[in-house]
Amino acid sequence: MFSTAAFSGLVEFSPAFKPRPQISHVLFDFDGTLSLIRQGWPEVMVPLFAELLPPLPGESEAARRQLAFDDIMRLNGKQTIYQMIQLAERIRERGGTPREPLEYKHEYLRRLDERIRHRTDGLRRGTIKPDGLLVHGARPLLELLQARGLPMYLASGTDEIFVKQEAELLDVTRYFQQHIYGAQDNYKQFSKKIVIERILRENRIPGEQLLSFGDGYVEIENTKQVGGLAVAVASDEANNGSGRYDEWKRQRLLGVGADVAIPDFRDAEALLDCILGL
């Protein structure tokens, strides 16, 4: 087991963890990993799914919500449209006639905007400070990576137009510059896997030189598939700075091969030193 003596907060290393001094490029997920602007999004999507799913005989509201939650979180990290495609499939399975997944996506985004508008408005007006809606300790980590000269990339399942707007509101665009990627109208043109392949191809590096941070299955799995090092950010989004894990995230992200699990970035320097073998 790797030593955690230098850490003030929680951290968990997988038994297979080894330092990677060769790390040269870094990939971040956005929502839940860096940004908290959309915190609470499952509380918008789950009721929408439960409302639209035709109930089975004898099925409780709680059971329908649990099914919706499991479907949604299994696809967390992919573009939102995939969750809506899953919803349409479930409606069809239950004998219903689904609408186009894009219609469901637009309704979800309308409801989500109602929930988060006070945050984006507050950031624009200056009544909310950007760091108040970043996962605890995120900016010091970004500063450390920038100081080490490690190029950073941002990839999100959220529509690219919104990712870029929200990155600007949070004053993190400067760390990623032109390397900010998100969902496209033609959803087959974008995936985190495509972004990872592009990073490796354009920089002519092997997967072992990639470090990624994420709170969803997809970025962890995609990173491990190419041999990269994946840090699971099992962030307690509703209680930012609590230092506690979201246990659901921790278990599932370690389960798909994460090398390290952290609740936030309070130990950014110690974590980077461990990863880079310093």
CORCORRA-V655090 format. One record per run of one state. SS is the DSSP state (h for helix, s for strand, l for the rest). FROM is the first residue (numbers start at 1). TO is the last residue. If there is no record, write none. Layout:
ss->[SS,SS]
from->[FROM,FROM]
to->[TO,TO]
//
This chain:
ss->[l,s,l,s,l,s,l,s,l,h,l,h,l,h,l,h,l,h,s,l,h,l,s,h,l,h,l,s,l,h,l,h,l,h,s,l,h,l,s,l,h,l,h,l,s,l,h,l]
from->[1,11,14,25,29,31,32,35,36,42,53,61,75,80,94,101,126,130,134,135,138,148,151,160,170,173,177,180,184,187,190,192,204,207,210,215,217,226,229,234,237,240,247,256,260,263,268,277]
to->[10,13,24,28,30,31,34,35,41,52,60,74,79,93,100,125,129,133,134,137,147,150,159,169,172,176,179,183,186,189,191,203,206,209,214,216,225,228,233,236,239,246,255,259,262,267,276,278]
//
